[in-house]
């Protein structure tokens, strides 16, 4: 029997299935993504000027080989906070709080909530428990909020406030995801370390700001020169043991344009906007009118959409 046609069809089916799963389906899922509307405006936005030029410096120096740009999240939990105790039935609210949060002083929490909101009720509970508490308090005229708490080593290290998703790389090409972490993750470095002076010292000699750092010094991104009539305002202020020395000459270290561009790029790296597919820990504003039964907006994802 001639099995040629069957073998051909099998190979063809394998190729089509692979192409569908690895190329076409991902293109349908993320290929047409657009910037999202967030509280701060549109996210993400294109980098301009020095930051865009600095991305080229980052790529050219191979920073991706030691630094990643992908915050990972292992799991999540919820906290419940009281935004408003209401004015309709404080005794009823207190009874509900005593029932759902036995370790909390209900009267004290209600007294504080009237002056300063939010007040914590529960921590580290499931989404179902948080929703039930919200519902029970809403029935009495109080307003509570379920607060989404992402968990994982990266978030515990404060490398980011949420997991990284495809939308974060919308305007990055080539994407600097990275596959090694000899250094820290840089996804949100612009938010956690915003000072340009820190980054400049770190690039010139990482040991000036991080004792024991294994990162190489990028001193070729700086110009070491004799001080002129007066010291350059951009010159680094270095400790004696890190300052360049030349007998009889007063030297200064000044960043080149490439160093300034690279720092601008690092400052632009911020992943701190909550997205639908990647919520982060955020509180809604206090209720505008005490005692209202209107639902309060929350960034907690629906059960079907909660990240795994």
Secondary structure, 3 states (H helix, E strand, C coil): CCCHHHHHHHHHHHHHHHHHHHHHHHHHHHCCCCCEEECCEEECCCCCHHHHHHHHHHHHCCHHHCCCCCCCCCEEEEEEEEEECCCCCHHHHHHHHHHHCCCCCHHHHHHHHCCCCCEEEEEEECHHHHHHHHHHHHCCCCEEEEEEEEECHHHHCCCCCCCCCHHHHCCCCCCCCCCCCCCCCCCCHHHHCCCHHHHHHHHHCHHHCCCCCCCCCCHHHEEEEECCCCCCCCECCCCCCCCCCECCECEEEEECHHHHHHHHHHHHCCCCCCECCECCCCCCCCCCCCCCCCCCCCCCCCCCCCCC
